[in-house]
Amino acid sequence: MGGLKEFKANETTIVQTIVVLLRNTTWRCGKLERSIVTHLRNRRQNFGRSEVSVFDIMHHLDIKGDKKEECIDAIKRLEKRNIVRILPL
């Protein structure tokens, strides 16, 4: 079927995107979502930039292997709740 090939192509494109923090809230978020929002908030406070690449988030949170898909899903859930926005690179 080609499901794995489609997954790898989708993963590659999502990793090459930028995440922008819209709202600084973690109400009803899980541990991973809180970590992502905290990282975005700290980057904005320290460097003045509100956008961070998905690759940088995964590198900072030390996410490897099977956890990558979980991180991408967490970012998509945050976008669905209008906490972050995913922008193409």
C-alpha positions in Angstrom: 0.0 0.0 0.0 2.4 3.0 0.4 1.2 4.1 3.8 4.8 4.2 5.2 6.0 6.3 2.3 3.2 8.8 2.7 3.9 8.9 6.5 7.6 9.7 5.9 6.8 12.4 3.4 4.3 14.0 5.7 6.7 13.8 8.7 9.4 15.5 6.6 7.2 18.4 5.6 5.9 18.9 9.2 9.4 18.9 10.6 10.4 21.6 8.1 7.8 24.0 9.4 7.7 26.9 11.9 5.6 27.0 15.0 4.4 30.4 16.3 3.0 30.9 19.8 -0.4 32.7 19.7 -1.7 32.4 23.3 0.3 31.7 26.4 -2.0 29.2 28.0 -1.6 25.5 29.0 -5.0 25.0 30.5 -6.2 21.4 29.9 -2.9 20.5 28.1 -0.8 17.4 28.6 2.8 17.2 29.8 4.2 17.3 26.3 2.0 20.2 25.2 3.0 22.2 28.3 6.7 21.5 27.5 6.2 22.8 23.9 4.4 25.9 25.0 7.0 26.6 27.7 9.8 26.2 25.2 8.1 28.6 22.8 7.4 31.1 25.6 11.0 31.0 26.8 12.4 31.5 23.3 10.2 34.5 22.9 11.3 36.0 26.2 15.0 35.3 25.8 15.5 36.0 22.1 12.5 38.1 21.1 11.5 35.7 18.3 8.0 34.2 18.5 8.7 31.5 15.9 10.6 28.2 16.4 11.1 25.3 14.0 9.6 21.9 14.8 13.1 20.4 14.4 14.3 22.8 17.1 11.5 21.9 19.5 12.3 18.2 19.0 16.0 18.8 19.6 15.4 20.9 22.7 13.0 18.4 24.2 15.3 15.5 23.2 12.6 13.6 21.3 13.8 10.7 19.3 12.4 7.6 17.5 8.8 6.8 18.1 8.2 9.9 20.2 8.5 12.1 17.1 5.0 11.3 15.9 3.7 12.0 19.4 5.3 15.4 19.4 3.9 16.2 16.0 0.4 15.2 17.2 0.8 17.4 20.3 1.7 20.4 18.1 -1.3 19.7 15.9 -3.6 19.5 19.0 -2.2 22.9 20.1 -2.9 24.3 16.7 -6.5 22.9 16.8 -7.0 24.7 20.1 -5.6 28.0 18.6 -2.6 28.1 21.0 0.0 27.9 18.2 0.0 28.3 14.5 2.0 26.1 12.1 3.5 28.0 9.2 5.3 26.4 6.2 9.0 27.2 5.9 
